């Protein structure tokens, strides 16, 4: 009781007083949850600094980003860290989802927290998308144009979202302001709320105290401070890795867009290219049905894989659910690579090697500017 009374601060409320050594192993969770929290706080800190200079207007957005990159001290480094952290957040969120599905940590009382995690992933994906368009470079401008055009393929909801984002009949200042507010205010607050709720449910479900499939009485335990020290190690490692990567591979600034001269082909943002690729085959079979099937699969799949009303999963169904999840991620990655590197003018297939050479040449040219 003395140890429990001595706990102070927010970390004492996030963790149970005693945590099993099995839960503290790196291979149990791979530190992915802590890594995502670290990326979230890095994004928040760097985003606040960038927001003090960025001007949310169609005509001045590019100039403000150029000023950040080449005028302000360490501005390019700051922008590079923010850009890398945003992309890494979505990638590691997918890996975190795979780990949760593989471990079967969605059965019984953990199912609501699984849904909170899906909502957090969707919010993070939206934050990445809205931030990707804000620099209003040539790549960002045309990616936004393609993204808005893809909403036309959806029923009523797509047209509603397009009008909500545009703020008018055409892309203009209202569009940039709405994306800016969405990126710096709405989605960060949503994510903060979901992160808090997610962590609270982990503590409530005793996720670190009672690992799935193991009896807590058979496990030795340590103080929650052992978990805190590991979390600080991961947080500092993430910051160092982002800093070094940003120094060695700084984000370049693409040219200013020229609306009268669109590139050929016009491609969506890298995280939407897979959808653009599948839509090129069929609107119904390549767009609407796969999206509806994915939503149904990730929402209802855990209910099918788990024993109803129990904190356990059926081993065979868990393996099938995990295998189908890996297949879905692999297909999305394959369509993304195809759209990025195997599509040329007029969306025709081109040699991936030739496309990669053009990409490397473009990156080198932009890096010299």
C-alpha positions as CSV (number, residue, x, y, z in Angstrom):
1,X,0.0,0.0,0.0
2,X,2.9,2.3,0.7
3,X,4.2,2.0,-2.9
4,X,0.7,2.8,-4.3
5,X,0.3,5.9,-2.1
6,X,3.7,7.2,-3.2
7,X,2.7,7.3,-6.9
8,X,2.3,10.8,-8.3
9,X,1.7,12.3,-11.7
10,X,-0.1,11.2,-14.9
11,X,2.2,8.2,-15.5
12,X,1.0,6.7,-12.2
13,X,-2.5,6.7,-13.5
14,X,-1.7,5.4,-17.0
15,X,0.1,2.3,-15.6
16,X,-1.0,-0.3,-13.0
17,X,1.1,-0.3,-9.8
18,X,2.6,-3.6,-10.8
19,X,3.4,-4.8,-14.4
20,X,4.4,-8.3,-15.5
21,X,7.8,-8.8,-16.8
22,X,6.3,-10.5,-19.8
23,X,4.4,-7.3,-20.7
24,X,7.7,-5.4,-20.3
25,X,9.5,-7.4,-22.9
26,X,10.2,-5.5,-26.1
27,X,9.0,-8.4,-28.3
28,X,5.6,-8.4,-26.6
29,X,4.4,-5.0,-28.0
30,X,7.5,-4.0,-30.0
31,X,7.0,-0.6,-28.3
32,X,4.7,0.5,-31.1
33,X,2.1,2.1,-28.9
34,X,4.7,4.2,-27.1
35,X,6.4,5.0,-30.4
36,X,3.1,6.3,-31.8
37,X,2.6,8.5,-28.7
38,X,6.1,9.9,-29.2
39,X,5.4,10.7,-32.8
40,X,2.2,12.4,-31.8
41,X,3.9,14.7,-29.4
42,X,6.7,15.4,-31.9
43,X,4.1,16.3,-34.5
44,X,2.3,18.6,-32.0
45,X,5.5,20.4,-31.0
46,X,6.9,20.9,-34.5
47,X,3.4,21.8,-35.8
48,X,2.9,24.6,-33.3
49,X,6.2,26.2,-34.4
50,X,5.4,25.8,-38.1
51,X,1.9,27.3,-37.6
52,X,3.4,30.5,-36.3
53,X,4.8,31.2,-39.8
54,X,2.6,29.4,-42.2
55,X,0.0,31.6,-44.0
56,X,-3.2,29.6,-44.9
57,X,-4.0,31.2,-48.3
58,X,-3.8,29.8,-51.8
59,X,-1.5,32.6,-53.1
60,X,0.8,32.9,-50.1
61,X,1.0,29.3,-48.7
62,X,3.9,28.3,-51.0
63,X,5.8,31.5,-50.2
64,X,5.4,30.9,-46.4
65,X,6.7,27.4,-46.7
66,X,9.6,28.6,-48.8
67,X,10.4,31.2,-46.2
68,X,10.3,28.5,-43.5
69,X,12.7,26.3,-45.5
70,X,15.3,28.9,-46.6
71,X,15.0,32.0,-44.4
72,X,14.3,31.0,-40.8
73,X,17.2,29.3,-38.9
74,X,16.7,25.5,-38.9
75,X,13.4,25.9,-40.6
76,X,14.0,23.2,-43.2
77,X,15.1,20.9,-40.4
78,X,11.9,21.6,-38.5
79,X,9.8,21.0,-41.5
80,X,11.6,17.8,-42.4
81,X,11.1,16.4,-38.9
82,X,7.4,17.3,-39.0
83,X,7.0,15.7,-42.5
84,X,8.9,12.5,-41.5
85,X,7.0,12.1,-38.2
86,X,3.6,12.5,-40.0
87,X,4.4,9.8,-42.6
88,X,6.0,7.5,-39.9
89,X,2.8,7.9,-37.7
90,X,0.6,6.3,-40.4
91,X,3.1,3.5,-41.2
92,X,3.7,2.5,-37.6
93,X,-0.1,2.7,-36.9
94,X,-0.5,0.0,-39.6
95,X,2.2,-2.1,-37.9
96,X,0.5,-1.5,-34.5
97,X,-2.8,-2.7,-36.0
98,X,-1.1,-5.8,-37.3
99,X,0.4,-6.6,-33.9
100,X,-3.0,-6.2,-32.2
101,X,-4.6,-8.5,-34.7
102,X,-1.8,-11.0,-34.4
103,X,-2.1,-11.0,-30.6
104,X,-5.9,-11.2,-30.6
105,X,-6.1,-8.2,-28.4
106,X,-9.6,-7.4,-29.5
107,X,-11.7,-10.0,-27.8
108,X,-14.3,-9.4,-25.1
109,X,-13.9,-6.2,-23.2
110,X,-11.0,-5.1,-25.4
111,X,-13.2,-4.7,-28.5
112,X,-14.2,-1.1,-27.6
113,X,-10.6,-0.1,-27.3
114,X,-9.9,-1.8,-30.6
115,X,-12.5,0.5,-32.2
116,X,-11.0,3.5,-30.5
117,X,-7.7,2.5,-32.1
118,X,-9.3,2.3,-35.5
119,X,-10.8,5.7,-35.0
120,X,-7.4,7.1,-34.0
121,X,-5.9,5.6,-37.1
122,X,-8.5,7.3,-39.3
123,X,-7.9,10.6,-37.6
124,X,-4.2,10.3,-38.0
125,X,-4.7,9.4,-41.7
126,X,-6.8,12.5,-42.1
127,X,-4.2,14.7,-40.3
128,X,-1.5,13.4,-42.7
129,X,-3.7,14.1,-45.7
130,X,-4.7,17.6,-44.7
131,X,-1.1,18.5,-43.8
132,X,0.2,17.0,-47.1
133,X,-1.8,19.5,-49.1
134,X,-0.9,22.6,-47.1
135,X,2.4,23.6,-48.7
136,X,0.7,24.1,-52.0
137,X,3.7,22.8,-54.0
138,X,3.1,21.4,-57.5
139,X,2.9,17.9,-56.0
140,X,0.5,19.0,-53.2
141,X,-1.7,21.1,-55.4
142,X,-2.3,18.4,-58.0
143,X,-2.6,15.7,-55.3
144,X,-5.4,17.8,-53.7
145,X,-7.1,18.2,-57.1
146,X,-7.0,14.4,-57.7
147,X,-8.2,13.7,-54.1
148,X,-11.1,16.0,-54.5
149,X,-12.0,14.5,-57.8
150,X,-12.0,11.0,-56.3
151,X,-14.7,12.1,-53.9
152,X,-17.0,12.4,-56.9
153,X,-17.0,8.6,-57.2
154,X,-18.6,8.3,-53.8
155,X,-22.4,8.6,-53.4
156,X,-23.9,11.5,-51.4
157,X,-21.2,11.4,-48.7
158,X,-18.5,12.1,-51.3
159,X,-20.2,15.2,-52.7
160,X,-20.9,16.4,-49.2
161,X,-17.2,16.0,-48.1
162,X,-16.0,17.7,-51.3
163,X,-18.2,20.7,-50.7
164,X,-17.1,20.8,-47.1
165,X,-13.4,20.9,-48.0
166,X,-13.7,23.2,-51.0
167,X,-15.8,25.9,-49.3
168,X,-17.0,27.1,-52.7
169,X,-17.2,26.1,-56.3
170,X,-13.4,25.9,-57.0
171,X,-10.2,25.5,-55.1
172,X,-9.3,28.7,-53.3
173,X,-8.4,30.4,-50.1
174,X,-11.4,28.9,-48.3
175,X,-10.1,25.5,-49.1
176,X,-6.7,26.1,-47.6
177,X,-8.2,27.7,-44.5
178,X,-10.5,24.7,-44.0
179,X,-7.6,22.3,-44.4
180,X,-5.5,24.3,-42.1
181,X,-8.1,24.4,-39.4
182,X,-8.7,20.7,-39.8
183,X,-5.0,20.0,-39.6
184,X,-4.0,22.2,-36.7
185,X,-7.1,22.3,-34.5
186,X,-9.9,19.8,-35.2
187,X,-8.0,16.6,-35.9
188,X,-5.2,17.1,-33.2
189,X,-8.0,17.6,-30.6
190,X,-9.8,14.5,-31.8
191,X,-6.6,12.5,-31.7
192,X,-5.7,13.8,-28.2
193,X,-9.1,12.8,-27.0
194,X,-8.8,9.3,-28.6
195,X,-5.3,8.8,-27.3
196,X,-6.5,9.6,-23.7
197,X,-9.5,7.3,-24.1
198,X,-7.3,4.6,-25.6
199,X,-4.8,4.7,-22.8
200,X,-7.6,4.7,-20.2
201,X,-9.1,1.6,-21.7
202,X,-5.7,-0.1,-21.7
203,X,-5.5,0.5,-18.0
204,X,-9.1,-0.4,-17.4
205,X,-8.7,-3.7,-19.4
206,X,-5.5,-4.4,-17.5
207,X,-3.8,-4.9,-20.9
208,X,-0.2,-4.7,-19.4
209,X,-1.0,-6.5,-16.2
210,X,-2.8,-9.5,-17.8
211,X,-1.3,-10.4,-21.2
212,X,-3.7,-12.4,-23.4
213,X,-3.4,-16.2,-22.8
214,X,-1.2,-16.0,-19.6
215,X,-2.2,-16.2,-16.0
216,X,-1.0,-13.2,-14.0
217,X,-0.3,-15.4,-10.9
218,X,2.3,-17.3,-12.9
219,X,4.2,-14.1,-13.9
220,X,6.7,-12.1,-11.9
221,X,5.9,-8.4,-11.7
222,X,7.9,-5.2,-11.5
223,X,7.0,-1.6,-10.5
224,X,5.3,0.6,-13.1
225,X,8.5,2.7,-13.1
226,X,10.2,0.0,-15.1
227,X,7.7,0.6,-17.9
228,X,8.2,4.4,-17.6
229,X,12.0,4.1,-18.1
230,X,11.5,2.0,-21.2
231,X,9.0,4.5,-22.6
232,X,11.4,7.4,-22.1
233,X,14.0,5.4,-23.9
234,X,11.7,4.8,-26.9
235,X,10.6,8.5,-26.9
236,X,14.2,9.8,-26.9
237,X,15.2,7.2,-29.5
238,X,12.4,8.3,-31.8
239,X,13.4,12.0,-31.4
240,X,17.0,11.2,-32.2
241,X,16.1,9.0,-35.2
242,X,13.8,11.7,-36.7
243,X,16.5,14.3,-36.2
244,X,19.2,12.3,-37.8
245,X,17.0,11.3,-40.7
246,X,15.9,14.9,-41.2
247,X,19.6,16.0,-41.3
248,X,20.7,13.3,-43.7
249,X,17.6,13.3,-45.9
250,X,16.0,16.8,-45.7
251,X,12.6,17.3,-47.3
252,X,12.9,19.2,-50.6
253,X,10.6,22.0,-51.8
254,X,8.9,21.1,-55.0
255,X,8.2,23.9,-57.6
256,X,5.3,26.2,-57.4
257,X,2.1,24.8,-59.1
258,X,1.0,26.1,-62.5
259,X,-2.8,25.3,-62.7
260,X,-2.8,25.9,-66.5
261,X,-0.2,23.2,-67.1
262,X,-1.0,20.0,-65.1
263,X,1.6,17.2,-65.2
264,X,0.9,14.0,-67.0
265,X,0.0,11.8,-65.2
266,X,-1.6,13.7,-62.3
267,X,-1.2,11.5,-59.3
268,X,-2.8,11.6,-55.8
269,X,-0.8,11.7,-52.6
270,X,1.2,8.6,-52.0
271,X,-1.3,7.3,-49.4
272,X,-4.2,7.7,-51.9
273,X,-2.4,6.4,-55.0
274,X,-3.6,2.8,-54.2
275,X,-7.2,4.0,-54.4
276,X,-6.5,6.0,-57.6
277,X,-4.9,2.8,-59.1
278,X,-7.9,0.6,-58.3
279,X,-10.4,3.3,-59.5
280,X,-8.7,3.2,-62.8
281,X,-10.0,-0.3,-63.3
282,X,-13.5,0.1,-62.1
283,X,-15.5,2.6,-59.9
284,X,-17.6,-0.1,-58.4
285,X,-15.3,-3.0,-58.1
286,X,-12.2,-0.9,-57.6
287,X,-13.6,1.8,-55.3
288,X,-16.9,1.5,-53.6
289,X,-17.0,-2.2,-52.9
290,X,-13.4,-2.6,-51.6
291,X,-13.8,0.4,-49.3
292,X,-17.1,-0.9,-47.9
293,X,-15.5,-4.4,-47.5
294,X,-12.5,-3.1,-45.7
295,X,-14.6,-1.1,-43.2
296,X,-16.8,-4.1,-42.6
297,X,-13.8,-6.4,-42.3
298,X,-12.0,-4.4,-39.7
299,X,-15.1,-3.6,-37.6
300,X,-16.8,-7.0,-37.7
301,X,-13.8,-9.2,-38.1
302,X,-12.8,-9.3,-34.4
303,X,-16.4,-10.2,-33.5
304,X,-16.2,-13.2,-35.8
305,X,-12.7,-14.2,-34.6
306,X,-13.4,-14.0,-30.9
307,X,-15.7,-16.1,-28.7
308,X,-18.8,-14.1,-28.0
309,X,-18.7,-12.5,-24.5
310,X,-15.3,-14.0,-23.6
311,X,-11.9,-12.5,-23.3
312,X,-10.4,-15.0,-25.7
313,X,-10.2,-15.8,-29.4
314,X,-10.6,-18.9,-31.4
315,X,-7.1,-19.8,-32.5
316,X,-8.0,-20.9,-36.1
317,X,-10.2,-17.9,-36.7
318,X,-7.5,-15.6,-35.2
319,X,-4.9,-16.9,-37.6
320,X,-7.4,-16.5,-40.5
321,X,-8.2,-12.9,-39.5
322,X,-4.5,-12.1,-39.1
323,X,-3.7,-13.6,-42.5
324,X,-6.5,-11.7,-44.2
325,X,-5.3,-8.5,-42.5
326,X,-1.7,-9.0,-43.8
327,X,-3.1,-9.7,-47.2
328,X,-5.1,-6.5,-47.2
329,X,-2.1,-4.5,-46.2
330,X,0.1,-6.2,-48.8
331,X,-2.4,-5.5,-51.6
332,X,-2.7,-1.9,-50.6
333,X,1.1,-1.6,-50.6
334,X,1.3,-3.3,-54.0
335,X,-1.3,-1.0,-55.6
336,X,0.6,2.0,-54.0
337,X,3.9,0.9,-55.6
338,X,2.2,0.2,-58.9
339,X,0.5,3.7,-59.0
340,X,3.7,5.5,-57.9
341,X,6.3,3.8,-60.1
342,X,4.5,1.9,-62.8
343,X,2.2,4.5,-64.3
344,X,3.3,6.9,-66.9
345,X,1.6,9.5,-69.2
346,X,-2.1,8.9,-69.6
347,X,-1.9,6.4,-66.8
348,X,-0.2,3.8,-69.0
349,X,2.1,1.1,-67.6
350,X,5.8,2.0,-67.7
351,X,8.9,0.1,-66.7
352,X,9.4,0.5,-62.9
353,X,13.2,0.9,-63.4
354,X,12.7,3.8,-65.8
355,X,10.2,5.4,-63.5
356,X,12.6,5.1,-60.5
357,X,15.3,6.8,-62.5
358,X,13.0,9.7,-63.2
359,X,12.0,9.9,-59.6
360,X,15.6,9.9,-58.4
361,X,16.5,12.6,-60.9
362,X,13.6,14.7,-59.8
363,X,14.5,14.4,-56.1
364,X,18.1,15.3,-56.9
365,X,17.0,18.3,-58.9
366,X,14.8,19.5,-56.1
367,X,17.5,18.9,-53.5
368,X,19.8,21.3,-55.4
369,X,17.3,24.1,-55.3
